[in-house]
Amino acid sequence: MSKQPSILVGIDYSDQSKNALLAASRMANARNLPLVCYHVLDKEVLSQVKNMDAETESGILNFAEEKVAAFIREIIGTGRDITIEVLLGNPFKLTLDQIEKHHAVTLVLGSGGYSSEEGHHVGALASRCIRKAPVEVLLVRNYQDHPFEDIVACVDFSENSNRAVHRAATIAAQDKARLKLIHVFRPPAYAETEMGWLGPAFPVVPDDDIEKNLRERLESFAERIKAEYQLENVTSEVISSHSIHRGIWQALKEMEADLVVLGTRGRTGFKSLLLGTTAEGLLNHTPCSALTLKPEGFAYSLF
């Protein structure tokens, strides 16, 4: 088995799956990596087929593989380095198996569209993969049938958010997109709780100097990224908000962004834990496609 990295994309024939395939294909071409397309059959449904012996199961898998191949030909054509996998079992476990088997560096999945003020929750499989898959995960919305045009990278000046900016710049160069770096500044006198935000319990220290320093730092970062990736349009903005994820969400709406890129991290700093409240709150209501990057050394076990 080759240890060459690959781009892995899930196929389920939906519109969002179609757009995920388009995005994965662009990414594979830009990075000169093989594309692996996988489809998971529901074992519980198939178990209801009468006389389900090994020969019947094999015939169903072969039929499904032909259907996946036809779907791929219709969307992105032929003449590419593409592997097709049709699998039977638990979708999440099989996704993790495929990541390991094909040394995937990116997992691309489709996700539902944005249809209300409160956004659209991601699906169960996508949500688990964003939290626990050991690779970056790109969620593609069902209206994203074209290259990305406006990309937002979320910056908190941590190591992982810096990695996210570089990935965002790579995709901006790939798709010839505009790139915007944003940092959400939350006044230090405020604290968030599960029920909202609390007002200051002590006099508010003027934060104009803090915001000015953040703007200068972010602008400098944006200029370096623009030069390094030879991008035409890179901007930056510091946004003041009492809630980081709401500040990002509002910015994405106002910019009409079609991709947000952000690093994730565990609540307590342990790299095997969950996303963190900012990323988790944002991704459950994101108004656009999203690429999430795990910290270096992230690991997750089913047991």
Secondary structure, DSSP 8 states (H G I E B T S, - for coil): -----EEEEE--SSHHHHHHHHHHHHHHHHHT--EEEEEEE-HHHHTTSTT--HHHHHHHHHHHHHHHHHHHHHHH-SSS-EEEEEEES-HHHHHHHHHHHTTEEEEEEEE----STT-----HHHHHHHHH-SSEEEEEETT--S---EEEEE--SSHHHHHHHHHHHHHHHHHT-EEEEEEEE--TT-EEETTEEE--SS-----HHHHHHHHHHHHHHHHHHHHHHT-S-EEEEEEE-SSHHHHHHHHHHHHT-SEEEEE---TTS-TTS---HHHHHHHTS-SSEEEEE--TT------
